[in-house]
Amino acid sequence: MEELLIVKLLGKNIGWRHLKARLTKLSLSCSGMEVLELDNDFCLVCFTDWDDVVWILNTRPWMILGHCLIVLRWHLCFHPHKNELHKVIVWVRIPGLSLEFYDHNILRKIGNNLGRTIRIDHNTLHKAEGGDEGSYTTKRIRFARISIEVDLAKTLGNSTSVS
């Protein structure tokens, strides 16, 4: 049961067969998957390999026809009508940061100011080879990318300060 994900396309209903075709295209690197239609526009995606689940959860945000595809881990007692989407994981792109802000602690605080930081993109910041513990480097300074969990019940503020 660990190789299961729940998906839902936000903002658009494209039908189960079309969604299945799009998911198959998106996951070409996966070794095998089956898509099962659930009620309330949810689908259950069954993978044959745990590495595929990890890849789906940790790669870019998934978009279909310009709409965000929400990907959640399956859990016991999931019911598509009782379980509303309270929290979602999204990627946030932060352009124009000065180089001194490309610091693990600072980027984590920025993410936590928006929601709960899940991870920092590998191209934004990754552990330096042969470096000291806590030594990071970046491949991209055009923008920082942070994965955060956002509570949909809360209003996202427009504050630019980081505490």
N, CA and C of each residue as an Amber inpcrd file, in Angstrom:
protein
   489
   0.8040000  -1.2090000   0.0000000   0.0000000   0.0000000   0.0000000
   0.8450000   1.2710000   0.0000000   2.1560000   1.1820000   0.2100000
   2.9970000   2.3660000   0.2530000   3.2000000   2.9940000  -1.1160000
   2.9590000   2.2530000  -2.1960000   3.2000000   2.7650000  -3.5320000
   1.9750000   3.4710000  -4.0950000   1.1380000   4.0400000  -3.2440000
  -0.0850000   4.6910000  -3.6820000  -0.0230000   6.1930000  -3.4530000
  -0.5180000   6.9440000  -4.4360000  -0.6490000   8.3890000  -4.3130000
  -2.0700000   8.7780000  -4.6810000  -2.5330000   9.8360000  -4.0810000
  -3.8320000  10.4060000  -4.4040000  -3.5570000  11.6840000  -5.1800000
  -4.2410000  11.8640000  -6.3040000  -4.0440000  13.0690000  -7.1060000
  -5.3920000  13.7170000  -7.4020000  -5.3340000  15.0400000  -7.5780000
  -6.5200000  15.8000000  -7.9680000  -6.0460000  17.0320000  -8.7260000
  -6.6810000  17.2960000  -9.8480000  -6.3820000  18.4810000 -10.6380000
  -7.2370000  19.6250000 -10.1200000  -6.5820000  20.7000000  -9.6680000
  -7.3120000  21.8350000  -9.1090000  -7.8050000  22.7530000 -10.2210000
  -9.0320000  23.2070000 -10.0930000  -9.5450000  24.2280000 -10.9810000
 -10.1250000  23.7570000 -12.3000000 -10.0140000  22.4940000 -12.6210000
 -10.5220000  22.0230000 -13.9060000 -10.8360000  20.5380000 -13.8120000
 -11.9680000  20.1540000 -14.3630000 -12.3160000  18.7390000 -14.4490000
 -12.1330000  18.3230000 -15.9030000 -11.1420000  17.4740000 -16.1710000
 -10.8670000  17.0700000 -17.5500000 -11.3130000  15.6420000 -17.8390000
 -11.9060000  15.0070000 -16.8750000 -12.3590000  13.6340000 -17.0750000
 -11.2660000  12.6340000 -16.7460000 -11.6890000  11.4850000 -16.2620000
 -10.7690000  10.4730000 -15.7610000  -9.8350000   9.9400000 -16.8430000
 -10.3520000   9.6290000 -18.0280000  -9.5140000   9.0500000 -19.0860000
  -8.4460000  10.0320000 -19.5640000  -8.8380000  11.2960000 -19.6950000
  -7.8700000  12.3170000 -20.1330000  -6.8110000  12.5340000 -19.0520000
  -7.2300000  12.5630000 -17.7810000  -6.2810000  12.7230000 -16.6830000
  -5.3120000  11.5410000 -16.6500000  -5.8280000  10.3310000 -16.8490000
  -4.9760000   9.1420000 -16.8590000  -3.9360000   9.2340000 -17.9870000
  -4.3570000   9.6710000 -19.1590000  -3.4220000   9.8240000 -20.2880000
  -2.3490000  10.8630000 -19.9720000  -2.7500000  11.9710000 -19.3640000
  -1.7820000  13.0190000 -19.0010000  -0.8110000  12.5310000 -17.9240000
  -1.3230000  11.8090000 -16.9400000  -0.4550000  11.2720000 -15.8890000
   0.5490000  10.2810000 -16.4660000   0.1160000   9.4790000 -17.4090000
   1.0150000   8.5240000 -18.0530000   2.1310000   9.2610000 -18.7870000
   1.8070000  10.3540000 -19.4630000   2.8210000  11.1600000 -20.1520000
   3.8050000  11.7810000 -19.1620000   3.2840000  12.3020000 -18.0440000
   4.1350000  12.9540000 -17.0510000   5.1070000  11.9900000 -16.3890000
   4.7070000  10.7580000 -16.2320000   5.5070000   9.7970000 -15.4740000
   6.1960000   8.7930000 -16.3900000   6.6990000   9.2390000 -17.5070000
   7.3450000   8.3430000 -18.4590000   8.5350000   7.5960000 -17.8650000
   9.1980000   8.2060000 -16.8760000  10.3650000   7.5420000 -16.2950000
   9.9770000   6.4930000 -15.2560000   8.7060000   6.3590000 -14.9590000
   8.2610000   5.3830000 -13.9670000   8.2190000   3.9870000 -14.5820000
   8.4850000   2.9920000 -13.7340000   8.5340000   1.6160000 -14.2300000
   7.1420000   1.0460000 -14.4860000   6.1350000   1.5380000 -13.8420000
   4.7790000   1.0720000 -14.0720000   3.8100000   1.7340000 -13.1370000
   2.6230000   2.0490000 -13.6490000   1.6170000   2.6780000 -12.8010000
   0.2400000   2.3710000 -13.3480000  -0.7250000   2.3850000 -12.4450000
  -2.1250000   2.2010000 -12.7990000  -2.8970000   3.3380000 -12.1520000
  -3.8510000   3.9050000 -12.8670000  -4.6560000   5.0080000 -12.3530000
  -6.0860000   4.5210000 -12.1580000  -6.6000000   4.7110000 -10.9550000
  -7.9620000   4.3020000 -10.6240000  -8.7930000   5.5380000 -10.3100000
  -9.9650000   5.6080000 -10.8840000 -10.8490000   6.7480000 -10.6680000
 -11.5250000   6.6320000  -9.3110000 -11.4690000   7.7020000  -8.5420000
 -12.1960000   7.8100000  -7.2850000 -13.3010000   8.8480000  -7.4700000
 -14.1000000   9.0250000  -6.4760000 -15.1630000  10.0150000  -6.5210000
 -14.5930000  11.4130000  -6.2910000 -15.3890000  12.4350000  -6.5700000
 -15.0500000  13.8260000  -6.2690000 -13.7830000  14.2900000  -6.9960000
 -13.5370000  13.7960000  -8.2010000 -12.4070000  14.1790000  -9.0640000
 -11.0370000  13.7760000  -8.5130000 -10.9860000  12.8510000  -7.5870000
  -9.7250000  12.3080000  -7.0970000  -9.3870000  11.0620000  -7.9010000
  -8.1100000  10.7620000  -8.0020000  -7.6490000   9.5020000  -8.5900000
  -6.6360000   8.8770000  -7.6490000  -6.5740000   7.5720000  -7.6650000
  -5.5820000   6.8180000  -6.9150000  -4.5850000   6.2830000  -7.9270000
  -3.3170000   6.6010000  -7.7310000  -2.2730000   6.1710000  -8.6530000
  -1.4310000   5.1160000  -7.9430000  -1.3820000   3.9380000  -8.5350000
  -0.6730000   2.7990000  -7.9540000   0.6170000   2.5780000  -8.7290000
   1.7350000   2.6020000  -8.0480000   3.0450000   2.3940000  -8.6680000
   3.5700000   1.0140000  -8.3080000   4.4150000   0.4710000  -9.1620000
   5.0150000  -0.8270000  -8.8860000   6.3490000  -0.6800000  -8.1580000
   6.8820000   0.5370000  -8.0950000   8.2090000   0.7470000  -7.5090000
   8.1760000   1.9660000  -6.5850000   8.6630000   1.8010000  -5.3600000
   8.7020000   2.8930000  -4.3770000   9.5270000   4.0660000  -4.8790000
  10.6000000   3.8260000  -5.6210000  11.4390000   4.9150000  -6.1430000
  10.6400000   5.8510000  -7.0440000   9.6520000   5.3090000  -7.7510000
   8.7990000   6.1420000  -8.5980000   7.9530000   7.0890000  -7.7530000
   7.4580000   6.6000000  -6.6250000   6.6720000   7.4370000  -5.7170000
   7.5410000   8.5770000  -5.1980000   8.7540000   8.2620000  -4.7730000
   9.6750000   9.2750000  -4.2660000   9.9660000  10.3010000  -5.3570000
  10.1830000   9.8300000  -6.5900000  10.4700000  10.7330000  -7.7100000
   9.2920000  11.6780000  -7.9570000   8.0760000  11.1480000  -7.9680000
   6.8790000  11.9630000  -8.1970000   6.7310000  13.0130000  -7.0940000
   6.9410000  12.6120000  -5.8390000   6.7670000  13.5290000  -4.7150000
   7.8440000  14.6040000  -4.6560000   9.0430000  14.2970000  -5.1350000
  10.1600000  15.2170000  -4.9530000  10.5550000  16.0230000  -6.1770000
   9.9000000  15.8270000  -7.2950000  10.2710000  16.6010000  -8.4760000
   9.3780000  17.8220000  -8.6070000   9.4930000  18.4290000  -9.7340000
   8.8590000  19.7250000  -9.9730000   7.3700000  19.7180000  -9.6530000
   6.7870000  20.9080000  -9.5900000   5.3340000  20.9290000  -9.4630000
   4.7250000  20.3600000 -10.7330000   3.6550000  19.6510000 -10.5990000
   3.0090000  19.0040000 -11.7320000   1.8660000  19.8710000 -12.2180000
   1.9070000  20.1990000 -13.5040000   0.8690000  21.0230000 -14.1140000
   0.2570000  20.2570000 -15.2800000  -1.0490000  20.3500000 -15.3960000
  -1.7670000  19.7580000 -16.5220000  -2.7060000  20.8290000 -17.0560000
  -2.5340000  21.1640000 -18.3370000  -3.3480000  22.1900000 -18.9930000
  -3.3640000  23.4930000 -18.1980000  -2.2280000  23.8400000 -17.6020000
  -2.0970000  25.0790000 -16.8500000  -2.6950000  25.0420000 -15.4530000
  -3.1150000  23.8800000 -15.0030000  -3.6960000  23.7460000 -13.6660000
  -2.8000000  22.8580000 -12.8070000  -2.7710000  23.1780000 -11.5250000
  -1.9090000  22.4610000 -10.5880000  -2.4850000  21.0830000 -10.2640000
  -1.6250000  20.0850000 -10.3640000  -1.9950000  18.7260000  -9.9760000
  -1.5330000  18.5150000  -8.5420000  -2.4850000  18.3110000  -7.6570000
  -2.1700000  18.0710000  -6.2530000  -1.8280000  16.5930000  -6.1010000
  -0.6950000  16.3170000  -5.4700000  -0.2390000  14.9480000  -5.2510000
  -0.0910000  14.7430000  -3.7510000  -0.8070000  13.7570000  -3.2200000
  -0.7850000  13.4590000  -1.7910000  -0.4370000  11.9970000  -1.5610000
   0.1970000  11.7110000  -0.4540000   0.4130000  10.3190000  -0.0600000
  -0.9210000   9.7140000   0.3350000  -1.1470000   8.4900000  -0.0910000
  -2.3490000   7.7860000   0.3150000  -2.2570000   7.4920000   1.8030000
  -3.3880000   7.5250000   2.5030000  -3.4150000   7.1760000   3.9180000
  -4.6810000   6.3920000   4.2190000  -4.6480000   5.6580000   5.3140000
  -5.8000000   4.8610000   5.7220000  -7.0360000   5.7290000   5.8610000
  -8.1530000   5.1790000   5.5330000  -9.4530000   5.8200000   5.6890000
  -9.6180000   7.0720000   4.8210000  -8.8440000   7.1860000   3.7490000
  -9.0540000   8.3160000   2.8460000 -10.4310000   8.1700000   2.2110000
 -11.1990000   9.2280000   2.2840000 -12.5290000   9.2490000   1.6690000
 -12.6250000  10.5380000   0.8580000 -12.8670000  10.4380000  -0.4380000
 -12.8250000  11.6250000  -1.2900000 -13.8620000  12.6950000  -0.9600000
 -14.9430000  12.3440000  -0.2820000 -15.9350000  13.3590000   0.0780000
 -15.6990000  13.9200000   1.4800000 -15.1120000  13.1440000   2.3410000
 -14.8740000  13.6050000   3.7110000 -13.5470000  14.3450000   3.8290000
 -12.5770000  13.9560000   3.0250000 -11.2510000  14.5600000   3.1120000
 -11.1530000  15.7370000   2.1580000 -11.3010000  16.9250000   2.6990000
 -11.0800000  18.1060000   1.8910000  -9.5880000  18.3810000   1.8730000
  -9.1730000  19.0850000   0.8700000  -7.7600000  19.4590000   0.7930000
  -7.5240000  20.6320000   1.7350000  -6.9070000  20.3550000   2.8700000
  -6.6220000  21.4070000   3.8370000  -5.2330000  21.9780000   3.6280000
  -4.3040000  21.1190000   3.2780000  -2.9230000  21.5450000   3.0760000
  -2.4110000  20.9510000   1.7780000  -1.6350000  21.7450000   1.0580000
  -1.0280000  21.2740000  -0.1810000   0.4480000  21.6620000  -0.1740000
   1.2300000  20.8990000  -0.8970000   2.6440000  21.2060000  -1.0420000
   2.8350000  21.8520000  -2.4040000   3.4480000  23.0240000  -2.3990000
   3.6730000  23.7730000  -3.6290000   5.1360000  24.2020000  -3.7030000
   5.5860000  24.4640000  -4.9100000   6.9180000  25.0280000  -5.1140000
   6.7680000  26.5290000  -5.2790000   7.5910000  27.2820000  -4.5730000
   7.5820000  28.7330000  -4.6520000   8.8880000  29.1730000  -5.2950000
   8.7820000  30.0350000  -6.2800000   9.9510000  30.5860000  -6.9630000
  10.1510000  32.0100000  -6.4610000  11.3580000  32.3050000  -5.9640000
  11.6580000  33.6190000  -5.4000000  12.7540000  34.2600000  -6.2460000
  12.3800000  35.1950000  -7.1260000  13.3720000  35.8360000  -7.9890000
  14.0670000  37.0030000  -7.2780000  15.2440000  37.3550000  -7.7690000
  15.9140000  38.5750000  -7.3460000  16.5520000  38.5590000  -5.9770000
  16.8240000  37.3950000  -5.4010000  17.4980000  37.3470000  -4.0930000
  18.9740000  37.6460000  -4.2640000  19.5100000  38.4200000  -3.3640000
  20.9520000  38.6560000  -3.3630000  21.6670000  37.3800000  -2.9580000
  22.8930000  37.2380000  -3.4010000  23.6660000  36.0290000  -3.1670000
  23.7890000  35.6800000  -1.6870000  23.8700000  36.6910000  -0.8270000
  24.0330000  36.4160000   0.6080000  22.8090000  35.7370000   1.2290000
  21.6660000  35.7760000   0.5390000  20.4690000  35.1170000   1.0460000
  20.4020000  33.6480000   0.6410000  21.3260000  33.1900000  -0.1790000
  21.3810000  31.7740000  -0.5530000  22.0770000  31.0010000   0.5580000
  21.4120000  30.9450000   1.6750000  21.8820000  30.2940000   2.8890000
  20.7630000  29.3740000   3.3620000  21.1190000  28.1710000   3.7900000
  20.1150000  27.1840000   4.1830000  19.1540000  27.7290000   5.2240000
  19.6620000  28.3610000   6.2770000  18.8050000  28.8720000   7.3500000
  17.9090000  30.0070000   6.8640000  18.4480000  30.8940000   6.0470000
  17.6540000  32.0200000   5.5480000  16.5490000  31.5310000   4.6170000
  16.8780000  30.6310000   3.6920000  15.8640000  30.1060000   2.7720000
  14.7870000  29.3260000   3.5160000  15.1850000  28.5930000   4.5520000
  14.2110000  27.8670000   5.3650000  13.2780000  28.8490000   6.0850000
  13.8110000  29.9480000   6.5840000  12.9750000  30.9600000   7.2510000
  12.0170000  31.6180000   6.2650000  12.4970000  31.8810000   5.0550000
  11.6190000  32.4540000   4.0260000  10.4700000  31.4920000   3.7500000
  10.7930000  30.2100000   3.5730000   9.7510000  29.2080000   3.3390000
   8.7830000  29.1040000   4.5020000   9.3060000  29.1230000   5.7200000
   8.4520000  29.0220000   6.9070000   7.5800000  30.2630000   7.0900000
   8.0070000  31.3890000   6.5310000   7.1960000  32.5950000   6.5810000
   5.9580000  32.4670000   5.6800000   6.0680000  31.6370000   4.6510000
   4.9640000  31.4260000   3.7130000   4.0960000  30.2250000   4.0990000
   4.6830000  29.2660000   4.7590000   4.0020000  28.0230000   5.1400000
   4.9650000  27.2110000   5.9860000   5.1000000  25.9220000   5.6740000
   6.0800000  25.0750000   6.3510000   7.0430000  24.5680000   5.2890000
   8.3240000  24.8790000   5.4490000   9.3170000  24.4660000   4.4730000
   9.4320000  22.9520000   4.4480000   9.3220000  22.3820000   3.2470000
   9.4790000  20.9490000   3.0470000  10.9010000  20.6640000   2.5780000
  11.3340000  21.3510000   1.5450000  12.6950000  21.1660000   1.0470000
  13.0890000  22.3580000   0.1940000  14.3770000  22.4920000  -0.0050000
  14.9380000  23.5210000  -0.8790000  15.4420000  22.8110000  -2.1190000
  15.1120000  23.3530000  -3.2770000  15.4930000  22.7460000  -4.5470000
  17.0060000  22.5240000  -4.6140000  17.4020000  21.3840000  -5.1620000
  18.8190000  21.0090000  -5.2550000  19.6300000  22.0290000  -6.0640000
  19.0530000  22.6030000  -7.1070000  19.7720000  23.6130000  -7.8870000
  19.8870000  24.9390000  -7.1520000  18.9530000  25.1990000  -6.2480000
  19.0140000  26.4230000  -5.4510000  20.1050000  26.3140000  -4.4030000
  20.1640000  25.1890000  -3.7120000  21.1350000  25.0060000  -2.6420000
  21.3590000  23.5240000  -2.4220000  22.6110000  23.0990000  -2.4360000
  22.9150000  21.6970000  -2.1540000  24.2280000  21.6150000  -1.3930000
  24.4040000  20.4900000  -0.6960000  25.6140000  20.3210000   0.1090000
  26.8410000  20.3350000  -0.7840000  27.8340000  21.0960000  -0.3640000
  29.0720000  21.2130000  -1.1340000  29.8820000  19.9320000  -1.0020000
  30.4180000  19.4660000  -2.1200000  31.2550000  18.2600000  -2.0930000
  32.5390000  18.5430000  -1.3330000  32.8430000  17.6870000  -0.3800000
  34.0610000  17.8310000   0.4020000  34.0250000  18.9830000   1.3850000
  32.8830000  19.6660000   1.4860000  32.7730000  20.7990000   2.3950000
  32.4730000  20.3740000   3.8110000  32.5580000  21.3180000   4.7280000
  32.2300000  21.0720000   6.1290000  30.7360000  20.8020000   6.2620000
  30.3670000  20.2260000   7.4050000  28.9530000  20.0280000   7.7060000
  28.2740000  21.3930000   7.6940000  27.1810000  21.5080000   6.9850000
  26.4860000  22.7890000   6.8770000  27.0300000  23.6610000   5.7590000
  27.9380000  23.1340000   4.9620000  28.5130000  23.8900000   3.8450000
  27.6820000  23.6220000   2.5890000  27.1250000  24.6940000   2.0070000
  26.2450000  24.5640000   0.8550000  26.7660000  25.3990000  -0.3020000
  26.3190000  25.0410000  -1.4900000  26.6390000  25.8020000  -2.6930000
  25.3840000  25.8790000  -3.5500000  25.3980000  26.7440000  -4.5570000
  24.2370000  26.9000000  -5.4120000  24.6220000  26.7830000  -6.8730000
  23.6900000  26.3070000  -7.6890000  23.8940000  26.2390000  -9.1290000
  23.1050000  27.3340000  -9.8310000  22.1830000  27.9600000  -9.1150000
  21.2910000  28.9340000  -9.7330000  21.1150000  30.1180000  -8.7980000
  21.3260000  31.3270000  -9.3130000  21.0300000  32.5030000  -8.4950000
  20.0110000  33.4210000  -9.1760000  19.4610000  32.9780000 -10.3040000
  18.4120000  33.7530000 -10.9650000  17.1460000  33.7640000 -10.1080000
  16.8630000  32.6470000  -9.4680000  15.7430000  32.5590000  -8.5360000
  15.9920000  31.3900000  -7.5930000  15.4130000  31.4860000  -6.4010000
  15.4550000  30.3870000  -5.4360000  14.1330000  29.6470000  -5.5420000
  14.1650000  28.3390000  -5.3170000  12.9460000  27.5330000  -5.3740000
  12.8500000  26.7200000  -4.0950000  11.7110000  26.8630000  -3.4050000
  11.4850000  26.2100000  -2.1190000  10.1430000  25.5020000  -2.1630000
  10.1150000  24.2690000  -1.6880000   8.8680000  23.5210000  -1.5740000
   8.3030000  23.7790000  -0.1870000   7.0400000  24.2220000  -0.1430000
   6.4200000  24.5280000   1.1420000   5.0420000  23.8810000   1.2210000
   4.6320000  23.6030000   2.4460000   3.2710000  23.1360000   2.6950000
   2.4450000  24.3480000   3.0840000   1.3470000  24.5720000   2.3470000
   0.4960000  25.7290000   2.5660000  -0.8440000  25.2570000   3.1140000
  -1.3110000  25.9180000   4.1530000  -2.6220000  25.6440000   4.7170000
  -3.6390000  26.4530000   3.9270000  -4.5300000  25.7690000   3.2130000
  -5.4900000  26.4500000   2.3510000  -6.5530000  27.2110000   3.1330000
  -6.6960000  26.9200000   4.4130000  -7.6770000  27.6190000   5.2350000
  -7.1670000  28.9880000   5.6740000  -5.8620000  29.2080000   5.5890000
  -5.2790000  30.4790000   6.0090000  -5.0590000  31.3750000   4.8020000
  -5.1230000  32.6720000   5.0480000  -4.8490000  33.6330000   3.9960000
  -3.3440000  33.8090000   3.8830000  -2.8500000  33.7440000   2.6710000
  -1.4290000  33.9480000   2.4390000  -1.1660000  35.4360000   2.4430000
  -0.3370000  35.8820000   3.3680000  -0.0380000  37.3040000   3.5020000
   0.8870000  37.7860000   2.4090000   1.0540000  39.0850000   2.3220000
   1.9580000  39.6570000   1.3360000   3.1720000  40.2660000   1.9980000
   3.5170000  39.7970000   3.1700000   4.6560000  40.3210000   3.9190000
   5.9580000  39.9140000   3.2340000   6.8890000  40.8440000   3.2040000
   8.1960000  40.5560000   2.6350000   9.2590000  40.4260000   3.7080000
   8.8850000  40.5530000   4.9680000   9.8680000  40.4430000   6.0340000
  10.0210000  38.9950000   6.4750000  11.2190000  38.6640000   6.9270000
  11.5020000  37.3370000   7.4330000  11.8960000  37.4670000   8.8830000
  11.2030000  36.7350000   9.7500000  11.5350000  36.8260000  11.1860000
  12.5530000  35.8160000  11.5840000
